[in-house]
Amino acid sequence: MNESGLLLDARGIEYIVDGKPILSGVDFTARSGELVGVIGPNGAGKTTLLRTICGLIRPARGDILLSGRPLQSIPHKEKARMVSYMSQEDVVDLGFNVLEIVLMGRYPHLGAFRGESMEDRELAGRMLSYVGLPGFENRRFGELSGGERQLVLFAKTLVQDAGLVVLDEPSSHLDMRHEDSIFSMAQELAREGRAVIASVHNLNVAARYCSSLLLLDKGSVAGRGEPGAVLEAGALERVYGVKTFVSRSIGTGSLMVGVVPPRASRKGMRIHIIGGAGSAVNLTRELHRLGFVLTGGIAHAFDSDEILWKSLGIEHRSIGAFSRITDRDVVDAARLVESAEIVVLCSFPIGMANVGNLELASRAGRLVVLKPEKGDVERSFFAAEAREAFEKLCRGAECTTREALLSMISSGAPQE
């Protein structure tokens, strides 16, 4: 491996089937310590690219270097010690037991006429325990669930002990817990100095675990780089053909990608939401899904509410992060409040920086104050002025829960 840690360097890769290009001029690299996610819709060329860089199929054009050496010049067994590949369609004899399947990964390390050693068997047992299947050695592979088979095949990939690990949809058939486990293990492999490449169907998983992403569209590269640079709503909409929104999880801090569902058209119900600190995220998503016309209050830049409103194209007033809401901000945002049939005040911490949102709420013709519920952002006050303004608002407002609000406005807004 060269000093830069470059394990894989693929340039200008083209692959053609029956005159139709499946890959078109793809450049791709992977370095030691990286977990690279290959993303894109079905038919984008993800599996073809992975099979090509492993040497399982030969490109029509392009160069592939493995640790600085042309891939096609490396003998098969040596190549298998350098790169391991876990296919989403691994075909194995269902009559083998689990230990026999895992030990197949040791083939590149065995000498001529030599079977597996005790050390090989112990390694296979350790890897089965690592993937969460201790004691499975004598179970028949064909008797396992789809998720258990996937974990066995991952253990087989691990015992191969290659510097470059290539995983094609490694979490298919896995539930949420095991999906988290397998990508956490992939991260650990990268931290140990390997390069890991994985095609990933779930974009939220890709955002959370991968250090960089390669976005494919019809066999061409549509984006590459860190997750924050690649997972951009406009780019994803062009590639996947659906309207998306990208926001940041309050709990984990990682990017979250979702599909904006077709909106059910409704008449006569315009709702203005005043939030902060992510308090309006869930309500905004529910009301947007139901098709109501929404506007947002005054939000600080990079706040979760502001990010979501911007992603969904919801009109709102945005101010600088940590800056104080001014009288001018309130006046500019007042038209949105005054044109709404209902103004909803969410539960969020209130201090001198955002007390102006309470002044904005006071201009509502009909104000609904949401009661904090389990899991909501806590409503707290950092200044006596803020508490007094809130208590004054409540005397002329309807105080209710989010569920009751949704029930009330859904029944009161007939569809076209």
C-alpha positions, 0 to 999 in steps of 0.5 A: 500500500502506498503512503497515502493509504490508497488501497483502491484507485479506479479510473474511467470505469465503463461496463456495457451489456448488450450495447447498453452502458451500465457504468459510464466513466466512473472514478472511485477511490478508497483509502485505509480508514474509510467507510465509503458508502455507494448509494443510488436508486435501483438500477444505478449500477451499485452492484456492478461497480462493486463486482468490477472493483473486486475483479469478478467482472471485467470493465470494457474500459478503465483502470483499476489499481489495488494497492498500486497494482493493476487488478487483472495482473494479481493472481486470484489467490493473492487477490483474495487475500487483498480484497474480500467481497460479501455479495447480497446474492451469495450462492452456497450449498444449503447443506453445509453447516455454519462453521463450514461456510465461515471457513470458506473465507480462509481459502486464500490463506491455506497452502496446497493440500492443507486443510483448515488448522485449529487456529482457523477454526478458532478464528471462525468461532470468534467471528461468529461470536463477534457477529452475534451468533455464538454456538451456531457452528453446527447449525445447518446454514439452510435452516437459518433465517435470512438475517442469520444467513447474512450475519454468517456470510459477514463472518465469512468475509471477516475471516478472509482478513483482507485489507479491502472489504467490499459489502453489497447491501450487507444489511438486507434481511436484517432488522434495525438492531442487527443493521446497527450492529453490522454497520458498527462493525464495518466502522470498526474495521475502518478504524483498524486501518482497513478500507470498507466499501458498502452499497447502502440502500438506506440513506439514513444509515449511509449518513450515520455510518459512512465517512464518504459517499458515492452517489450513482445515477444510471451508471454515472457519478452524480455526487461524491464526498462527505455525507453532508455534501452528497445528501442534498435535497435537490440532488437526491430529488433529481436522482431518485425522482421523488421530493425529499427533505434533509434535516439533522436528528436532534438525538444523534446529530446525524443527517436524516433523509425523508420523502416528502409525501404527495400532499392531500389538497385541503381548503380553508385551513392555513396554519402558522407554527411558532417553534424553536429548538426543534419543537415544531419538527414533528407537528410540521411533518404531520401537518405537511403530510395531511396537506395543510398550507403551512407557514413558520414563525421566526427561527434561528439559522441552523435550528432543526425547525428552520432546517426542516421548514427550509427543506419543505419550502415552508415560508418563515422568517429566518434570523442569525443563529443566537441573535435576538428577535427584534421588533422589526423581525416581528413586524416582518413576520406578522403578515404570516400570522395574520393570514393564518386561521390557526397559530400554534405555539409549540413547547420550547425554552423561552429567553430574551433572545426568542421572547419576540416569538411570544409577541408574534403569537399575540397577533394571532386571531386564533391561538393554540398553545400546545401542552408539553408531552412526553418526548417534547422539548421542555417549555422553560423560561429564562427571564421573568418577562418571558414567563409573564408574556407566556402567561398572558398569552395563555389567558386568551388561547386554547391550550391542548395536546398535539393529538387533540389539535390534529383531530380537531383541524383534520375534521374541520378542514374538508378535502377538495 
